[in-house]
Structures are given as structure tokens and as C-alpha cells.
Amino acid sequence: MTGDKIGCAACPAGQFEDATFACADCPAQWYAVAGKDACKACPAGWTGWAVPSERISCNNCLAGFFAAGGDATCGNCDTPDGGLL
């Protein structure tokens, strides 16, 4: 938070400006680039990071694997239950 400009926090990547105008970690499977006041969910085909400091981007599933938006892991396309990794 900048301190002198309430509501104008320049949060680092992986964080967002919360209701108290403080920077808070994005939830798991969400990400934020630096300076944003909201996090975005990882889209389908991508998974998020479990560690808050790494929530600056999402991971693309490898070929042969899938993820619905918000999944923590990529599933195997060739197994009936998805064989989540």
C-alpha cells in the first residue's frame, strides 16, 4: 500500500488490493500481475500455483492432459476418471 493514497495500492504480482486497501495474496488457482486490484481465475487448460508468492501466472497443461478452469492439477485425457496428477 502506498500509505498516502488510500485505495491506490500498487500491490506486487500475486496479490490484490482487498476491502481494507491492503495487499493480500490471491487465492489458489487465481493469479494477478503487479498493480492490479483483483485476481483472475486460471482458465481452462491451465492450473494455478499453490504457493502464494508464485501466483503471478498459471501453468499450461502438457499435451494429453486437461484442466477445467480452477483445477489444481491437470488430468490425463486417456483415463476414464481423468487420472489427476
Steps between C-alpha positions, in 0.01 A plus 500: 500500500628846423393647836398847378257397226225286654354268239802535271711208614758379253499137607776267381430217258302218664309741725196727476365800689244375755202683658729658761726637222779263602674257269393136549601173331290375211318177584629168363427453127484879451772746394568872470762713331660785693287807567160333451217531753350158417615145432391296198415129498727272300313406179419153370815318389703671770561443872606740772781496749451384861770730640373860537827659382467311168144616422622735230396271215340165421654174371401362161409128507726280290374331181271211594384665822212733584370728773166671541525860617600507866648149512806450718646229278489385139317174427605233251277501191550124448356377833126475577521695826749754371786346700573832667866571549 
